[in-house]
Amino acid sequence: MRQSLWMILGFLLVSLLFPACDEDDSSVDDSPDEDGDLTDEDGDSESQDIEDAQGSVEDMTGPWAMKYAVSYFTTIPGFNREVTTILYGLARLPVEHDGRDFYFTENLCTMEMGIVEDFDMQIIFPQKTVESVPPGDRHAVLSATEEGASFHHEPYLSLFGINEDLMDNPTTDELPTETEDALVADLDNDGHPGVTARVTGIVAAEFYVVLRLSRWLDGVVESGTLIEGTNGSLVEMVTLDADPSLLAMQLELRPNPQVEVNHFQLVRLPDDYSCEEIEQYQDELFDYDPFDYAVPLWEKD
């Protein structure tokens, strides 16, 4: 399996995946931070509207939102530094609930990537790339229609920058390694093969990658307005090219087993929010931040 840091950062997502993150969020804590209320133009708190989201475990049909995170270790070539990466973001989910069946369409809103250690590098996903990820129809199963029931989504496959119709078996066929391969597609229609990720900081470059992602969810129905649990993933990635081209390298990725960092939350919305509104009110909607749980592999010298 050929793997590349730049490709996991282009997942996404998980479906997944992904605006640049705030590196100051990399401090370690045992519990999520407490966020202040957002206010509207009249100075009134928006949190009351968000807390008014209604729903029961018997009927969870309606608008939901997801926050997800997956984490991997990798070594940055040339610096001999192993770092912890976290790919996280938001999605908008129209839900149809029927007994133990929980159907939803995953519409990616944001993809962000952070390095937990104090390392001068950011991965930026152009909004055009995020918007190019097609909606994904999902089907999760509940163990019962009651609080405390398990929530499970079997592993599902997503391909990025690949012409799936040309593959005999999308799950096992070899991924393309050359830009001129017929299997390579320009997902974000920017004139470059595969999916584009931009790197700033110590290195300034663009990377063009293809990705095969398997992702699954295992959680608990906390209430009719909250489901959360573990966000699992397996990735296979190839860097096709880069600008400058000498940086077109493959990097080994090692899964971070820490379940608190590989996590998701589904929250019921009080109204059919747009992606822009979900992003604006995310601190009110979600009380989970993966950086509150991630443990750095090393401290800055």
VEXDO-188336 format. One record per residue (C-alpha): residue number from 1; residue in one letter; x, y, z. Coordinates in steps of 0.5 Angstrom, whole numbers, padded with zeros to 4 digits, always signed. Layout:
N
<NUM,a,<X,Y,Z>>
...
//
This chain:
301
<1,m,<+0000,+0000,+0000>>
<2,r,<+0003,+0007,-0002>>
<3,q,<+0001,+0012,+0003>>
<4,s,<+0002,+0020,+0003>>
<5,l,<+0001,+0025,+0008>>
<6,w,<-0002,+0030,+0003>>
<7,m,<-0007,+0025,+0001>>
<8,i,<-0010,+0024,+0008>>
<9,l,<-0011,+0031,+0008>>
<10,g,<-0015,+0031,+0002>>
<11,f,<-0020,+0026,+0004>>
<12,l,<-0024,+0027,+0005>>
<13,l,<-0026,+0026,+0008>>
<14,v,<-0028,+0021,+0010>>
<15,s,<-0033,+0024,+0005>>
<16,l,<-0028,+0028,+0009>>
<17,l,<-0026,+0031,+0009>>
<18,f,<-0024,+0040,+0010>>
<19,p,<-0020,+0053,+0012>>
<20,a,<-0013,+0053,+0016>>
<21,c,<-0013,+0051,+0023>>
<22,d,<-0011,+0055,+0029>>
<23,e,<-0004,+0052,+0031>>
<24,d,<-0005,+0055,+0038>>
<25,d,<-0011,+0049,+0039>>
<26,s,<-0005,+0044,+0040>>
<27,s,<-0005,+0045,+0048>>
<28,v,<-0007,+0038,+0052>>
<29,d,<-0013,+0038,+0056>>
<30,d,<-0017,+0033,+0059>>
<31,s,<-0024,+0036,+0057>>
<32,p,<-0027,+0040,+0052>>
<33,d,<-0026,+0048,+0053>>
<34,e,<-0032,+0052,+0055>>
<35,d,<-0034,+0057,+0049>>
<36,g,<-0037,+0063,+0050>>
<37,d,<-0044,+0065,+0047>>
<38,l,<-0045,+0068,+0040>>
<39,t,<-0049,+0074,+0039>>
<40,d,<-0053,+0077,+0034>>
<41,e,<-0053,+0084,+0031>>
<42,d,<-0058,+0086,+0037>>
<43,g,<-0053,+0083,+0042>>
<44,d,<-0058,+0077,+0044>>
<45,s,<-0055,+0070,+0045>>
<46,e,<-0055,+0065,+0039>>
<47,s,<-0054,+0059,+0044>>
<48,q,<-0062,+0059,+0046>>
<49,d,<-0064,+0058,+0039>>
<50,i,<-0059,+0052,+0038>>
<51,e,<-0061,+0049,+0045>>
<52,d,<-0068,+0049,+0042>>
<53,a,<-0067,+0044,+0037>>
<54,q,<-0072,+0039,+0039>>
<55,g,<-0072,+0031,+0037>>
<56,s,<-0073,+0024,+0041>>
<57,v,<-0070,+0018,+0040>>
<58,e,<-0076,+0015,+0037>>
<59,d,<-0076,+0021,+0031>>
<60,m,<-0070,+0023,+0029>>
<61,t,<-0072,+0025,+0022>>
<62,g,<-0069,+0033,+0020>>
<63,p,<-0063,+0037,+0019>>
<64,w,<-0057,+0035,+0023>>
<65,a,<-0049,+0037,+0023>>
<66,m,<-0043,+0033,+0024>>
<67,k,<-0036,+0034,+0027>>
<68,y,<-0031,+0029,+0025>>
<69,a,<-0023,+0028,+0026>>
<70,v,<-0018,+0022,+0024>>
<71,s,<-0011,+0022,+0026>>
<72,y,<-0005,+0019,+0024>>
<73,f,<+0003,+0020,+0025>>
<74,t,<+0008,+0021,+0020>>
<75,t,<+0015,+0023,+0019>>
<76,i,<+0017,+0030,+0016>>
<77,p,<+0023,+0028,+0011>>
<78,g,<+0029,+0032,+0012>>
<79,f,<+0027,+0035,+0019>>
<80,n,<+0027,+0028,+0022>>
<81,r,<+0021,+0030,+0026>>
<82,e,<+0015,+0025,+0027>>
<83,v,<+0009,+0029,+0028>>
<84,t,<+0001,+0028,+0029>>
<85,t,<-0003,+0030,+0024>>
<86,i,<-0011,+0031,+0025>>
<87,l,<-0016,+0032,+0019>>
<88,y,<-0022,+0035,+0022>>
<89,g,<-0028,+0038,+0019>>
<90,l,<-0036,+0039,+0019>>
<91,a,<-0041,+0036,+0015>>
<92,r,<-0049,+0038,+0013>>
<93,l,<-0053,+0032,+0014>>
<94,p,<-0061,+0031,+0012>>
<95,v,<-0063,+0025,+0016>>
<96,e,<-0069,+0020,+0015>>
<97,h,<-0070,+0016,+0021>>
<98,d,<-0074,+0010,+0021>>
<99,g,<-0074,+0005,+0027>>
<100,r,<-0067,+0002,+0027>>
<101,d,<-0065,+0005,+0020>>
<102,f,<-0062,+0012,+0020>>
<103,y,<-0061,+0015,+0013>>
<104,f,<-0057,+0021,+0012>>
<105,t,<-0053,+0025,+0006>>
<106,e,<-0046,+0027,+0008>>
<107,n,<-0045,+0034,+0005>>
<108,l,<-0038,+0036,+0006>>
<109,c,<-0038,+0044,+0009>>
<110,t,<-0030,+0044,+0011>>
<111,m,<-0024,+0041,+0011>>
<112,e,<-0018,+0043,+0016>>
<113,m,<-0011,+0040,+0018>>
<114,g,<-0007,+0041,+0024>>
<115,i,<+0000,+0038,+0026>>
<116,v,<-0001,+0037,+0034>>
<117,e,<+0007,+0039,+0035>>
<118,d,<+0009,+0046,+0034>>
<119,f,<+0011,+0045,+0027>>
<120,d,<+0011,+0051,+0022>>
<121,m,<+0007,+0048,+0017>>
<122,q,<+0000,+0048,+0015>>
<123,i,<-0004,+0044,+0009>>
<124,i,<-0010,+0049,+0006>>
<125,f,<-0015,+0046,+0002>>
<126,p,<-0018,+0051,-0003>>
<127,q,<-0026,+0052,-0002>>
<128,k,<-0026,+0049,-0009>>
<129,t,<-0024,+0043,-0007>>
<130,v,<-0028,+0042,-0002>>
<131,e,<-0034,+0044,-0006>>
<132,s,<-0032,+0039,-0011>>
<133,v,<-0033,+0033,-0006>>
<134,p,<-0040,+0030,-0008>>
<135,p,<-0045,+0028,-0003>>
<136,g,<-0045,+0021,+0000>>
<137,d,<-0051,+0017,+0002>>
<138,r,<-0050,+0013,+0008>>
<139,h,<-0054,+0008,+0012>>
<140,a,<-0053,+0007,+0019>>
<141,v,<-0056,+0002,+0024>>
<142,l,<-0059,+0003,+0031>>
<143,s,<-0059,-0003,+0036>>
<144,a,<-0066,+0000,+0039>>
<145,t,<-0070,+0007,+0039>>
<146,e,<-0068,+0009,+0046>>
<147,e,<-0062,+0013,+0049>>
<148,g,<-0056,+0009,+0050>>
<149,a,<-0057,+0005,+0044>>
<150,s,<-0051,+0003,+0039>>
<151,f,<-0050,+0007,+0033>>
<152,h,<-0046,+0003,+0027>>
<153,h,<-0044,+0005,+0020>>
<154,e,<-0041,-0001,+0016>>
<155,p,<-0034,+0001,+0013>>
<156,y,<-0036,+0005,+0006>>
<157,l,<-0031,+0007,+0001>>
<158,s,<-0030,+0013,-0002>>
<159,l,<-0025,+0015,-0008>>
<160,f,<-0022,+0022,-0010>>
<161,g,<-0019,+0024,-0016>>
<162,i,<-0020,+0017,-0019>>
<163,n,<-0025,+0015,-0025>>
<164,e,<-0028,+0009,-0021>>
<165,d,<-0032,+0007,-0027>>
<166,l,<-0026,+0005,-0030>>
<167,m,<-0024,+0000,-0025>>
<168,d,<-0026,-0007,-0024>>
<169,n,<-0026,-0007,-0017>>
<170,p,<-0025,+0000,-0014>>
<171,t,<-0024,-0004,-0007>>
<172,t,<-0018,-0008,-0009>>
<173,d,<-0015,-0005,-0016>>
<174,e,<-0008,-0002,-0016>>
<175,l,<-0009,+0006,-0015>>
<176,p,<-0006,+0010,-0021>>
<177,t,<+0002,+0013,-0020>>
<178,e,<+0002,+0017,-0026>>
<179,t,<-0001,+0023,-0028>>
<180,e,<-0003,+0021,-0035>>
<181,d,<-0006,+0014,-0033>>
<182,a,<-0013,+0014,-0035>>
<183,l,<-0016,+0013,-0028>>
<184,v,<-0014,+0020,-0026>>
<185,a,<-0019,+0025,-0025>>
<186,d,<-0019,+0032,-0024>>
<187,l,<-0024,+0032,-0018>>
<188,d,<-0023,+0040,-0017>>
<189,n,<-0023,+0042,-0024>>
<190,d,<-0017,+0046,-0023>>
<191,g,<-0013,+0044,-0029>>
<192,h,<-0009,+0039,-0024>>
<193,p,<-0009,+0031,-0023>>
<194,g,<-0013,+0028,-0018>>
<195,v,<-0014,+0033,-0012>>
<196,t,<-0010,+0039,-0010>>
<197,a,<-0007,+0041,-0003>>
<198,r,<-0003,+0047,-0001>>
<199,v,<+0002,+0047,+0004>>
<200,t,<+0005,+0053,+0007>>
<201,g,<+0010,+0055,+0012>>
<202,i,<+0017,+0051,+0012>>
<203,v,<+0015,+0049,+0005>>
<204,a,<+0011,+0052,+0000>>
<205,a,<+0008,+0048,-0005>>
<206,e,<+0002,+0044,-0008>>
<207,f,<+0001,+0037,-0008>>
<208,y,<-0003,+0033,-0013>>
<209,v,<-0006,+0027,-0010>>
<210,v,<-0011,+0021,-0011>>
<211,l,<-0014,+0017,-0005>>
<212,r,<-0018,+0011,-0003>>
<213,l,<-0021,+0012,+0004>>
<214,s,<-0025,+0007,+0008>>
<215,r,<-0029,+0010,+0014>>
<216,w,<-0034,+0007,+0019>>
<217,l,<-0037,+0010,+0025>>
<218,d,<-0039,+0007,+0032>>
<219,g,<-0042,+0011,+0037>>
<220,v,<-0048,+0012,+0042>>
<221,v,<-0055,+0015,+0042>>
<222,e,<-0054,+0020,+0047>>
<223,s,<-0061,+0023,+0046>>
<224,g,<-0065,+0025,+0040>>
<225,t,<-0061,+0031,+0039>>
<226,l,<-0054,+0028,+0040>>
<227,i,<-0050,+0022,+0037>>
<228,e,<-0042,+0021,+0038>>
<229,g,<-0037,+0016,+0038>>
<230,t,<-0031,+0013,+0034>>
<231,n,<-0029,+0015,+0027>>
<232,g,<-0025,+0010,+0024>>
<233,s,<-0021,+0010,+0018>>
<234,l,<-0016,+0006,+0013>>
<235,v,<-0013,+0010,+0007>>
<236,e,<-0009,+0009,+0001>>
<237,m,<-0006,+0015,-0002>>
<238,v,<-0001,+0016,-0008>>
<239,t,<+0002,+0023,-0009>>
<240,l,<+0002,+0024,-0017>>
<241,d,<+0006,+0030,-0017>>
<242,a,<+0008,+0037,-0014>>
<243,d,<+0010,+0044,-0015>>
<244,p,<+0016,+0044,-0015>>
<245,s,<+0016,+0037,-0017>>
<246,l,<+0022,+0035,-0013>>
<247,l,<+0017,+0035,-0007>>
<248,a,<+0013,+0030,-0010>>
<249,m,<+0014,+0024,-0005>>
<250,q,<+0011,+0019,-0002>>
<251,l,<+0010,+0019,+0006>>
<252,e,<+0009,+0013,+0011>>
<253,l,<+0002,+0014,+0015>>
<254,r,<+0001,+0010,+0021>>
<255,p,<-0006,+0011,+0025>>
<256,n,<-0006,+0014,+0031>>
<257,p,<-0010,+0009,+0036>>
<258,q,<-0012,+0014,+0041>>
<259,v,<-0020,+0014,+0040>>
<260,e,<-0021,+0021,+0043>>
<261,v,<-0018,+0024,+0037>>
<262,n,<-0021,+0019,+0032>>
<263,h,<-0028,+0022,+0034>>
<264,f,<-0035,+0024,+0031>>
<265,q,<-0041,+0028,+0034>>
<266,l,<-0048,+0028,+0030>>
<267,v,<-0052,+0034,+0033>>
<268,r,<-0059,+0036,+0031>>
<269,l,<-0060,+0043,+0028>>
<270,p,<-0066,+0047,+0031>>
<271,d,<-0067,+0049,+0023>>
<272,d,<-0064,+0047,+0016>>
<273,y,<-0058,+0051,+0017>>
<274,s,<-0053,+0052,+0011>>
<275,c,<-0046,+0050,+0011>>
<276,e,<-0044,+0057,+0013>>
<277,e,<-0049,+0057,+0019>>
<278,i,<-0046,+0051,+0021>>
<279,e,<-0039,+0053,+0021>>
<280,q,<-0041,+0060,+0024>>
<281,y,<-0044,+0057,+0030>>
<282,q,<-0040,+0051,+0031>>
<283,d,<-0037,+0053,+0038>>
<284,e,<-0045,+0053,+0040>>
<285,l,<-0047,+0046,+0036>>
<286,f,<-0041,+0042,+0038>>
<287,d,<-0037,+0041,+0045>>
<288,y,<-0032,+0037,+0042>>
<289,d,<-0025,+0039,+0040>>
<290,p,<-0020,+0034,+0038>>
<291,f,<-0014,+0038,+0040>>
<292,d,<-0016,+0038,+0047>>
<293,y,<-0015,+0031,+0047>>
<294,a,<-0009,+0030,+0043>>
<295,v,<-0002,+0029,+0046>>
<296,p,<+0004,+0031,+0043>>
<297,l,<+0010,+0027,+0041>>
<298,w,<+0015,+0032,+0043>>
<299,e,<+0015,+0039,+0045>>
<300,k,<+0019,+0045,+0042>>
<301,d,<+0026,+0045,+0043>>
//
